[in-house]
Amino acid sequence: MAGVLASEHFRVSGDGHRALEAWARQFGQIVRWGIEGASVWGRHTAIFLVSRGDDVRDVCPNRTGRQDRARQRGKSDTLDSERIARETLAHPLLPRAFKRSGDVAGPDEQTELLSVWWKARRSLLKSRQHLLSEAEALLGDLPIALIEQLPDRKAVRPRLAALAGVTRRRRFDPPTTLRLRLLGEYHAQIAKLDAQEKQVTRELRTLVDASPTTLEQLCGLSTVSVAELLVEVGDPRRFTEGGFARFNATAPLAASTAEGPGEPVRHRLNPGGNRRVNAILYRMAITQLRCEPRAQALYANARAHGHTKKEARRILKRHLSDVVYRRMIRDLPDHDTADPRLVAA
């Protein structure tokens, strides 16, 4: 039966990591390490332990949060370390640090570069959306006579662009003047963010083109979507085909009870998993329903068997999950392209 041997604090530094390793090894052989957020705040510790040849697992913060906090035990570094240790001990199939598989360890340089640019793009999009929301609110506060002279469209950019011409050489009351000045500044900042986002997208395209991936050949996947898939999935060998579907939440959850002979096995939507990958597969499914005959045939077959429109789309998403997984496996440099299981991808 597992119990707590000891607990200690160490600094995130070279000396702190060496002290941590020496302290932990005094209790015996270490099978694997568990680090919460091994790719984020636990990154430096994970890199140190991986460089020592240790098996390092990434513990999702959601797993430790569910354990004891619901029972009002509170939160502290000591309690969190115990929760992480128990998760690592109870679940030997926890993902390896840096989304790697097998004997491959440490961060991958190509994935790291993609991740940095992808995070930069997400930050730009958030900043731009904040400015667009602020500009939309200010546009609604303008005098009605001024609003009626702007394009009758919901999009903010065309109204901001038209505002300069409408207000040129006109005098307004001080509040309106201030709103117009702020809107002009927002317009300039949004244009600057648009240009930066295009530059980041070009950098992502360069990295995707330099990688061995052929995901862009699949209908419904843009350069940005391919970059996000490579960042979020990492090494696809860490999943089975069904495990990848569970990871991206396209595998439905069983929802049956009192199952007997001849009784149907019911399923329900899986609200968990990686929602970013799930969103990519959703967009891919919607695109393929417009222009891919095989997707249209699969969707029509699901509808013919009594599935609703949403259920039919989910069936298509589940199929596309397998297609994406097989293509990522096929794209691995050391993969045998003669594998007959991957021909359908």
C-alpha positions in Angstrom: 0.0 0.0 0.0 1.4 3.4 -1.0 2.1 6.0 1.6 3.9 9.3 1.8 7.6 8.9 2.6 8.6 12.5 2.8 8.1 15.9 1.3 10.6 18.7 0.6 10.9 22.0 -1.3 13.6 22.7 -3.9 14.5 25.8 -6.0 14.0 25.6 -9.8 17.7 25.9 -10.6 20.7 23.7 -11.4 21.6 23.3 -7.8 18.0 22.8 -6.8 17.5 20.1 -9.4 20.6 18.2 -8.4 19.5 18.4 -4.7 16.1 17.1 -5.7 17.5 14.1 -7.5 19.9 13.3 -4.6 17.1 13.6 -2.1 14.6 11.4 -4.1 17.1 8.7 -4.8 17.9 8.1 -1.1 14.5 6.4 -0.8 15.3 3.8 -3.5 15.0 3.2 -7.2 12.8 5.7 -9.1 10.5 4.1 -11.7 9.1 7.3 -13.1 8.7 11.0 -12.2 5.4 12.8 -12.4 5.5 16.6 -13.1 2.4 18.8 -13.3 2.6 20.9 -16.4 5.9 19.4 -17.7 5.7 21.6 -20.8 4.9 24.8 -18.9 5.9 25.7 -15.4 7.5 22.3 -14.8 9.5 22.5 -18.1 13.0 23.1 -16.6 12.6 20.3 -14.1 11.4 18.0 -16.8 14.3 18.8 -19.1 16.8 18.2 -16.3 15.3 14.8 -15.4 15.0 13.7 -19.0 18.6 14.6 -19.6 19.4 12.1 -16.8 17.6 9.3 -18.7 14.6 9.2 -16.4 11.0 8.4 -17.4 9.2 11.7 -16.9 5.4 11.8 -17.1 3.2 14.9 -17.6 0.3 15.1 -15.1 -2.6 17.2 -16.2 -3.6 19.8 -13.5 -7.2 18.8 -13.9 -6.5 15.3 -12.6 -4.9 16.6 -9.4 -7.6 19.2 -9.0 -10.4 16.6 -8.9 -8.7 14.4 -6.2 -8.9 16.2 -2.9 -10.1 19.7 -3.4 -13.7 18.6 -3.7 -13.3 17.2 -0.2 -12.1 20.5 1.1 -8.6 19.5 1.9 -7.3 22.8 0.5 -4.3 23.5 -1.6 -0.6 23.8 -0.9 2.6 22.7 -2.5 2.8 19.7 -0.2 -0.7 18.6 -0.9 -0.3 19.1 -4.6 2.9 17.1 -4.7 1.1 14.2 -2.9 -1.7 14.4 -5.5 0.7 14.4 -8.4 2.6 11.4 -6.9 -0.6 9.4 -6.4 -1.7 10.1 -10.0 1.7 9.0 -11.3 1.7 5.9 -9.2 -1.9 5.0 -10.1 -1.7 5.7 -13.8 1.4 4.2 -15.5 0.0 5.2 -18.9 0.2 8.9 -18.2 1.7 10.8 -21.2 5.4 11.3 -21.4 6.8 14.8 -21.0 7.0 17.0 -24.1 4.4 14.8 -25.9 7.0 12.2 -26.8 6.7 8.4 -27.1 8.8 5.3 -26.4 12.5 5.9 -25.8 12.4 9.3 -27.5 12.9 12.0 -24.8 13.2 15.7 -24.5 11.6 18.5 -26.4 11.6 18.3 -30.2 13.2 21.4 -31.9 10.7 21.6 -34.8 7.7 21.3 -32.5 9.2 23.9 -30.1 9.5 26.4 -32.9 6.0 25.8 -34.1 4.8 26.1 -30.5 6.5 29.5 -30.0 5.0 30.9 -33.2 1.6 29.4 -32.5 1.5 30.9 -29.0 2.5 34.3 -30.5 -0.3 34.1 -33.0 -2.8 33.2 -30.3 -1.7 36.2 -28.3 -2.1 38.5 -31.3 -5.6 37.1 -32.0 -6.6 37.7 -28.4 -5.3 41.3 -28.4 -7.0 42.0 -31.7 -10.3 40.6 -30.6 -10.2 42.7 -27.5 -9.6 45.9 -29.6 -12.4 44.9 -32.0 -14.8 44.5 -29.1 -13.8 47.8 -27.5 -14.2 49.5 -30.9 -17.6 48.0 -31.5 -18.8 49.3 -28.1 -17.5 52.8 -28.9 -19.1 52.8 -32.4 -22.5 52.1 -30.7 -22.0 55.1 -28.5 -21.6 57.5 -31.4 -24.4 60.0 -32.3 -27.1 58.3 -34.3 -26.6 60.8 -37.2 -23.0 59.7 -37.4 -23.8 56.0 -37.2 -26.3 56.2 -40.1 -23.4 57.5 -42.3 -21.4 54.4 -41.7 -21.7 51.1 -43.7 -24.7 49.1 -42.5 -22.6 46.0 -41.6 -21.8 44.1 -38.5 -18.1 43.9 -39.2 -16.1 46.5 -37.3 -13.2 47.1 -39.7 -15.3 48.6 -42.6 -17.0 51.0 -40.2 -13.7 52.0 -38.7 -12.3 52.6 -42.2 -15.3 54.7 -43.2 -15.2 56.7 -40.0 -12.2 58.8 -41.0 -13.9 60.1 -44.2 -17.2 60.7 -42.5 -15.7 62.8 -39.7 -13.1 64.8 -41.7 -13.3 68.6 -41.1 -16.3 68.3 -38.7 -16.6 69.5 -35.1 -18.2 67.4 -32.4 -18.9 67.7 -28.7 -16.0 66.7 -26.4 -17.3 63.1 -25.5 -17.8 62.3 -29.2 -14.4 63.8 -30.1 -12.7 61.6 -27.5 -14.6 58.5 -28.8 -13.5 59.3 -32.3 -9.9 59.8 -31.2 -9.9 56.4 -29.5 -11.5 54.7 -32.5 -8.8 56.1 -34.7 -6.1 54.7 -32.4 -7.9 51.3 -32.3 -8.1 51.3 -36.1 -4.3 51.8 -36.3 -3.6 49.2 -33.7 -5.9 46.6 -35.3 -4.2 47.2 -38.7 -0.8 46.7 -37.1 -1.9 43.5 -35.4 -3.4 42.3 -38.8 0.1 42.8 -40.4 1.8 41.0 -37.5 -0.6 38.0 -37.7 0.1 37.7 -41.4 3.8 37.6 -40.7 3.4 35.0 -38.0 1.3 32.9 -40.4 4.1 33.1 -43.0 6.6 31.8 -40.3 4.2 28.9 -39.5 4.0 28.1 -43.2 7.8 28.0 -43.5 8.0 25.6 -40.6 5.2 23.4 -41.8 6.7 23.2 -45.3 10.1 22.3 -43.8 8.5 19.4 -41.8 7.8 16.0 -43.3 4.1 16.4 -42.7 1.6 16.0 -45.6 -1.5 16.9 -43.6 -2.1 20.0 -45.8 -2.9 17.6 -48.6 -6.1 16.6 -46.7 -9.2 18.5 -47.6 -10.2 21.0 -44.9 -6.8 21.6 -43.2 -5.1 25.0 -43.6 -1.5 25.8 -42.7 -2.6 27.2 -39.4 -4.7 24.1 -38.6 -1.8 21.8 -39.5 0.6 23.8 -37.3 -1.8 23.5 -34.4 -2.2 19.8 -34.9 1.6 19.3 -34.9 1.9 21.3 -31.7 -1.1 19.8 -29.8 -0.5 16.1 -30.9 3.3 16.0 -30.7 4.5 12.4 -31.4 1.5 10.5 -32.7 3.1 7.2 -31.7 2.1 7.9 -28.1 -1.5 7.1 -29.1 -3.2 4.2 -30.6 -5.8 4.9 -33.3 -8.6 4.7 -30.7 -6.5 6.5 -28.1 -6.1 9.4 -30.5 -9.9 9.6 -30.9 -10.3 9.6 -27.1 -7.6 12.3 -26.9 -9.5 14.6 -29.3 -13.0 13.7 -27.9 -14.3 12.3 -31.2 -14.8 8.9 -29.6 -18.3 9.0 -28.0 -18.8 8.0 -24.4 -20.8 4.9 -23.4 -24.1 5.9 -21.8 -26.0 2.6 -21.4 -27.4 0.9 -18.4 -29.2 -2.5 -17.9 -27.9 -3.8 -21.1 -29.3 -7.1 -22.1 -29.4 -9.4 -25.1 -30.5 -7.4 -28.1 -30.5 -4.1 -26.2 -28.8 -1.2 -28.0 -25.5 0.2 -26.6 -26.1 3.9 -26.3 -23.5 6.7 -26.5 -23.4 10.4 -25.8 -21.2 13.3 -26.8 -17.8 13.5 -25.2 -17.3 17.0 -23.8 -13.7 16.4 -22.7 -10.6 15.8 -24.6 -8.4 18.3 -26.4 -11.0 20.9 -27.6 -8.5 22.6 -30.0 -7.9 19.4 -32.0 -11.7 18.7 -31.8 -12.4 22.1 -33.3 -10.0 21.5 -36.1 -11.7 18.2 -36.9 -15.1 19.9 -36.8 -14.0 22.6 -39.3 -12.4 19.8 -41.4 -15.8 17.9 -41.4 -17.8 21.0 -42.4 -15.4 21.8 -45.2 -15.4 18.2 -46.5 -19.2 18.1 -46.5 -19.1 20.9 -49.0 -16.5 19.5 -51.4 -15.5 16.0 -50.6 -17.7 13.2 -52.2 -16.5 10.5 -49.7 -17.4 12.6 -46.7 -20.8 13.4 -48.3 -21.4 9.7 -48.8 -20.5 8.8 -45.2 -22.7 11.6 -43.9 -25.6 10.5 -46.2 -25.2 6.9 -45.1 -25.4 7.9 -41.4 -28.5 9.9 -42.1 -30.1 7.0 -43.9 -29.6 4.8 -40.8 -31.6 7.2 -38.7 -28.9 9.4 -37.2 -29.6 13.1 -36.7 -27.6 15.7 -38.5 -25.4 16.3 -35.4 -24.9 12.6 -34.9 -23.9 12.2 -38.6 -21.4 15.0 -38.3 -19.9 13.3 -35.2 -19.6 10.0 -37.1 -17.7 11.9 -39.9 -15.5 13.6 -37.3 -14.7 10.2 -35.8 -13.7 8.9 -39.2 -11.5 12.0 -39.9 -9.8 11.5 -36.6 -8.6 8.1 -37.9 -7.6 9.7 -41.2 -5.5 12.4 -39.5 -3.9 9.9 -37.2 -2.9 7.5 -40.0 -1.5 10.3 -42.1 0.6 11.6 -39.1 1.9 8.0 -38.5 2.7 7.7 -42.3 4.6 11.0 -42.3 7.0 9.8 -39.6 10.5 9.6 -41.2 11.2 6.0 -40.0 7.7 4.7 -40.9 7.2 1.8 -43.3 5.0 3.2 -46.1 3.9 -0.3 -47.0 1.8 -0.7 -44.0 -1.6 -1.9 -45.4 -3.6 -0.4 -42.6 -2.8 3.1 -43.7 -3.7 2.9 -47.4 -7.2 4.3 -46.7 -5.9 7.5 -45.2 
